[in-house]
Amino acid sequence: MPLNTSKTFSLKIEEIALEKNITHMDAVLWYCEKYEIEIETGAKLINTIIKKKIEAEAAEMNCLKEKSAKLPV
């Protein structure tokens, strides 16, 4: 049952991430694969909150480039 609004899609992604104990990015990929939705279509439905969570997860896994130099603390 594909969801067609950003709000409902993002709520479902949150639910999947918690239920399956996976990252939000993995939840988006899992949902798109299960319902045969193009990844680009799923990406358009992601709201700002989920985008920030995906970015935070990626930063935690050192998958993002540093935007500015920081001194180690």
VENVENZI-V286886 format. One record per residue. N is the residue number from 1. RES is the residue in three letters. PSI is psi in whole degrees, -180 to 180 (none if undefined). D_CENTER is the distance of its C-alpha to the mean C-alpha in Angstrom with 1 decimal. Layout:
N/RES/PSI/D_CENTER, N/RES/PSI/D_CENTER
//
This chain:
1/MET/87/18.7, 2/PRO/143/16.2, 3/LEU/138/15.2, 4/ASN/5/16.2, 5/THR/153/15.3, 6/SER/-41/12.4, 7/LYS/-50/13.3, 8/THR/-38/13.8, 9/PHE/-47/10.8, 10/SER/-38/8.6, 11/LEU/-40/11.2, 12/LYS/-39/11.0, 13/ILE/-43/7.4, 14/GLU/-46/8.7, 15/GLU/-46/11.8, 16/ILE/-44/10.7, 17/ALA/-43/8.9, 18/LEU/-46/12.2, 19/GLU/-44/14.5, 20/LYS/-3/13.7, 21/ASN/51/13.1, 22/ILE/169/10.2, 23/THR/163/7.1, 24/HIS/-36/3.8, 25/MET/-45/3.6, 26/ASP/-36/6.9, 27/ALA/-42/6.7, 28/VAL/-47/5.6, 29/LEU/-42/8.3, 30/TRP/-47/10.5, 31/TYR/-46/10.6, 32/CYS/-40/11.4, 33/GLU/-45/13.9, 34/LYS/-43/15.5, 35/TYR/14/16.2, 36/GLU/51/17.0, 37/ILE/138/14.8, 38/GLU/139/14.6, 39/ILE/-39/11.3, 40/GLU/-37/12.6, 41/THR/-44/13.1, 42/GLY/-40/9.7, 43/ALA/-35/8.5, 44/LYS/-23/11.3, 45/LEU/-8/10.4, 46/ILE/129/7.3, 47/ASN/176/9.2, 48/THR/-38/9.9, 49/ILE/-47/9.1, 50/ILE/-39/5.4, 51/LYS/-43/5.9, 52/LYS/-37/8.2, 53/LYS/-41/6.6, 54/ILE/-43/4.5, 55/GLU/-43/8.0, 56/ALA/-41/9.9, 57/GLU/-41/8.8, 58/ALA/-41/9.7, 59/ALA/-40/12.8, 60/GLU/-33/13.8, 61/MET/9/13.9, 62/ASN/40/15.9, 63/CYS/-2/13.9, 64/LEU/148/14.5, 65/LYS/148/18.0, 66/GLU/135/19.8, 67/LYS/-31/20.4, 68/SER/156/23.7, 69/ALA/136/26.1, 70/LYS/142/26.1, 71/LEU/141/28.9, 72/PRO/140/28.2, 73/VAL/none/28.8
//
